[in-house]
Structure formats: structure tokens, C-alpha cells
Amino acid sequence: MEAAFLGALLLATPCAGQRAGDPVFQPSFIHMSGPRVNLLFLGNSSAVNFSIYLSPRDEETGILQLANCNGSERAGDWNLNVARGTNMSKLTLSLTRNLQLCLPNATDCCTAPLCVVETLQVLACRDAVMLARLLVQAEIYANSSFTGNVSENATIIPNQVFQPLGSCPCDLTAGACDVRCCCDLECSPDLKQLFNESCFTGVFGGDVNPPFDQLCSSQSMEYIPDWFPFLCVQSSLNNTPFLGYFYHGSISTPKVPSLKIPLQISPGKLFTGYSRGDPIMTEEDEYFTIPQQSMAGQCVVNAPVAYLQDFDVRCLTSLASYEEGLPHNVRINSGTGDFIQQNVVYRNIPDTGRFITESESLPTAEVVCQNVTFAEHYAFIWKDKSIEQVNVTVFLGSLCDGEILTQRFTVQFLSLESTNTTELSGNPGYQVGRPVRAANLNASDTSGSLSIWQPAGRGLCTSATHTRVIFGLDSLSGCTLEVGIDEDCSLLRGNVTEKLNSLIQATHIGKRDNATHSDPNDWVEIIRLDPFNSDTNVSTGSFKGICADIPANLNIRIIFAEVGAVQGIPQQEILAVQISYSTVIWQFQCGLTCENTSFLPITAAVQFIKVPAQPPIPMTRSQSNHWTEFDCNRNDVCWPQLFYPVTRFYTGEPYSQCLAKGLSLAFLVLLAAIMSNPWFSRFWNSCLV
């Protein structure tokens, strides 16, 4: 064993004469438990031959035999794929044999759960000289699940009225053993020993004909009535009433979903035009796509653009993962049968610092750069239900290896009647997805903005940009502010307040999306709650590096209501806007290395609160008395509970007894009513005569 251990260490160490900076495999040793593994070769791979060698072990000493450079990229059941690079190559070592556990009379499979136990060497040679060597120890177990192709042919389901759907419902995978499914015929006795004590029970576990409660031999009922032995059912288990729970069998055919929407009555022509939210189509009857963010926060390259829905997204990418979007020569369907060519303007970005973040790059002799798209701004000019014009501005720049690019994609729909940045949506009220309108009505220049942060790069406030607040979308954004240990608390409060106030360059917010600056009734004034301002500077003396009452959180609450509908589209109106601040205690903290600069995170949150358009109409006194009369919580007499003892909600005694007593009481009441009638006394007297 010691000799084997020393031999393994010998193989894991660099070759003789190997120095720091020489070609090397990373990692230097691999314990492989799956059929595929990736590894890296760091160094110049020109004229380098990669090979794999199955290393047999000496039975007496246990030492692995040394390999030579005469091998190839395939040995036994192993295959080596090489993706060469300038100073780094990616190698993939894969097993080509089948890892399914053997079934009866089967070949090309694993006879034991531990299917592969082998030792391999991966070599890198140049001119028959070994440059680097990697030791791989493979211990791979057989698969216990089916990995083949599932047939999509139609499946004939038997008539379940006369026979169960399946004798083993837990047998879910074909050609493989399902764990804990003891009725699976494909489970060998060795596999069943692993879960024999925890098998599935009930119908799912294979007991498809369980004894039902009405069966005479059944003892599963918790409360057996006294009359059960005389009124039970004597029947075979094959004639079980559980078969009645299934439906008649039929033939099910797979339905292939279509990737195209049925919007057209003739090729390339929409019959009604676009409605809000409809995907924009191209001349080839495909979606017009622009990269957008998904619900999980990741960027989707081929995301359809929805009609009259603006967005502004940023996506992170590198040169290795960069993908070109839809070509700009694609013509767009206007919605009325015409096709529009995009008006594209290309511009170069000389200063790429706002878009590119440096990252740790691999050691390369020369840096590879490529001219890529940094930003794309789309302006759709629309009228009614059609698109009249599409203007695109594309910003290009150089992206190199090891750099992270923050791409920006914006889409804005502008009405044909007003094609400036303060265009109206055409709807009286707000629609979800539209930007909230803001204005400075107290200034000569009435233009304003209500924004939140859009961090980029390291997330610092100095490099963060602004994005407009979108109606109906609760948002939370922030950035970090660099603060020194000797920072004055008063100056810090002022600096943070200034950063937060830069997001709100407005005094009023538009009630509706078509608010005009000339009508003051179209706007609501922003209610500002100033932060608590402390006059105590606690950053002096023994409390150096601590500041209290820092307004680090900005809260924007927008109250709106649904005031009506136009052509079936609900219209929202903003009723009030409140801005408040939340304070924190900032304390200087050291990172990995204690420096004189720390970070203070500041955030901005937007919350939309929906309220009724009008307060509820109070009930009159008669209405209040009417409801109070039947309210069991506010009245001593509760008429709805008069027949409560004869309902199933009463659990004080068995339901059969309650029903019998209720019928007896009803009979006595009926009898009393009959006997109290005058004609009954005359009838009774006539019978006595």
C-alpha cells in the first residue's frame, strides 16, 4: 500500500525538470465519479499531442505503470476531445460505454452497481517529449434511471372500467428500476434490498385492488356499525368499486406547440392591427426580438417585443459569450399589411469605461479584441393600431478578452402626434409598463423626472445611471457610496441626501398619462417627509467612524385607483405620492484588508398602493338592522343555526342518530298541527259514534 501511495504521488507531481510557468494540467489530479469531466491545459498548445493511457496496476507492488507519448485520444471506452486555445486548451474526458444496470438476457451493460473502476493518465507531448501529465481515478456507478429516448407515438389506454390502469403505478420509467417501487419487475433482488423496508404503499405502491369498506372481510373501518355483518358485500377483489373511479380509455396523441401565433389571415398581413401587449412580427412571420430580462433576472436574447410596452434593460456579457441579436435589415410588419425598414444610425463610443468592467483574465501573449454592440435604442413611431416608423441608434465599441460588458437595450413607443420624449400614450389613464410622468410646475422649465438607480460595474453611486419609474412595477434599487474613516457626519448626511434627491427632479406627478403642463388639475404635488436631522456629530473623539441618522433609504409610495375603462381597457389614476426617508447608523467596517475607505449602501424603493376609487357607501339603519338580525355574532337569536343539530356540521353524536331524532321531531310537530285543527276533532268524534 505504501508503494502504491508513493507511485500515485509520483504521477501527480510535475515531470522531471518542470519549472514554474511550464505547461501544466489544471487540476493536477481528478477523482472521477461521472461519465464526463473537463480539465484545462495551461500553456502553448501548438504542436502538442494529447493522449490518454489506461494505467494497469502491478499486482505485486501496486505501482502504476508509467505511460509514454505513443498513445492516442482514444483508449478502451474512453475518448478525449480537445478545444485548443492560444495559451489555454480545454480537454473533455468522456466515457463511451453504457452505464445501465444489466437486465435479464441483456448485453452492453453494467453487471455490478460499481460499474467502472479504472486509472487513466492524460499526457501532453511535443516531439515525443512529455510536457505534462494528469492522473485520473475513475469510480463510476451504474445508472438507476432511464436515459433513453421516450417514444412520442400514440398510446392506447385500456378501458379502466374493467381493469386497473396499471398493476404497478409507481413503475414510472421504462427499462429501469424505480427506487422504492417494489412491484417494479425491472428491479433486481440486489436493488430491492436497498429499499425493501421503505416501499411505496397503497394503490401507488401496487395495491391496485384494496379491500373496500363495504366488503365483509374488510376490517379497515374505524367505526363499524352494529348492522355491518348483516348488510356487508360478499364479492371478489377483482370486482372492486375502485374501477368506477377511472374514465373510459382513449387514444392520446402528442400535441406539438406551434412557435407562431395565428394573427394573420393572409401571408404577411395582420387583419386587425396590433393591440397593447401583442408581439411585434417581422416580414418572415416571426417575432421581432430584442434582449430582455426574464423573471429570474437573466437576459434572454430572443425575447419578443410587445406593442406599446417600453423597457430599458442591461445585460452582462463577455467576449466569449457575446451573441449578435436580430439583424437590423429585418423588415417589421406594421400591422396593416405593410413592411417597414428600420432606420439605423451607427455611432462609436470612444469612452467605454461606463460599459466595461475589468475582470481577472487568463495569461495570454496577446489580447484578442472585437468590435461589438454596446447599446441599442429603438424608437417606434405608432398611430392607432399600426407602426409608422422605426428608428434605431446602435452604439459600437471594442471588447477584449477578460472584460465584462454591460449592454443596454431600450425600447420607446412614441405617438405620431407627439414624437418627443414627453409624448402621451393616447390613453387617459396609466397602463402598467408606462413611465410615471413628472414635472416641475414651480419652475420656468416644467420638465421633470422620477427615477431609480441602474447600477453598473462595481455598483458605485458615481458610475450608476438613472432609469424612470414604471407604473405598476414595485422596484428596489441601490448603489454603494465610498466613505472615509474621517468622514464628517454632517457632510455625510448632506451627501447622501443629495444623492437621493437627485432621483426626484420634480415637484408634481401626473395624475394620468395624458396630463398636460398647462392644466394644474392634471397633477398632484409630491408630499415630502424630510429625514430626521441630528445636530450631534458623533464622528469625533472616541466615536470615530460612527455616524447616526444617515438617511440611507428612500421610500416612494404612489397611491392609485382604477377610475374607469376606455374600450374595455382599465384606466388607472394616481391620487397621491409620498416620499420619506429611513435612517441608519453607519459604522466603519474593515474588509479583507483594513483601509481608510468603507462603503455605505443606499437604496430607493418604489411601492404602488391600489385603493378604491370611491369610499364604500355606508349602510342605512334599516340595512344595518336587517343584517344584524341574521348575524349570529351580534345577535342573541341566531335563526340560521335553528336546524344545526340535523346538519353534518354537528359532530356531537352520530349523524344517523341526529337524522332519526330530527325526523321524529318533525313527525311530532306535524301530528300536533293536525290534531290542533278543528276538523280533526269533528272527524275524531264521528269515528267514535
Salt bridges, closest charged atoms under 4 A:
GLU139 OE1 - HIS31 NE2 3.56
GLU283 OE2 - ARG331 NH2 2.90
ASP310 OD2 - ARG434 NH1 3.50
ASP312 OD1 - ARG314 NH1 3.55
ASP312 OD2 - ARG408 NH2 2.72
GLU376 OE2 - HIS328 NE2 3.30
GLU423 OE2 - ARG434 NH2 2.88
ASP486 OD1 - LYS544 NZ 2.83
ASP513 OD2 - ARG434 NE 3.25
ASP522 OD1 - ARG512 NH2 2.58
GLU562 OE1 - LYS610 NZ 3.35
GLU573 OE1 - ARG512 NH1 3.46
ASP631 OD2 - ARG634 NE 2.98
GLU653 OE1 - LYS661 NZ 3.08
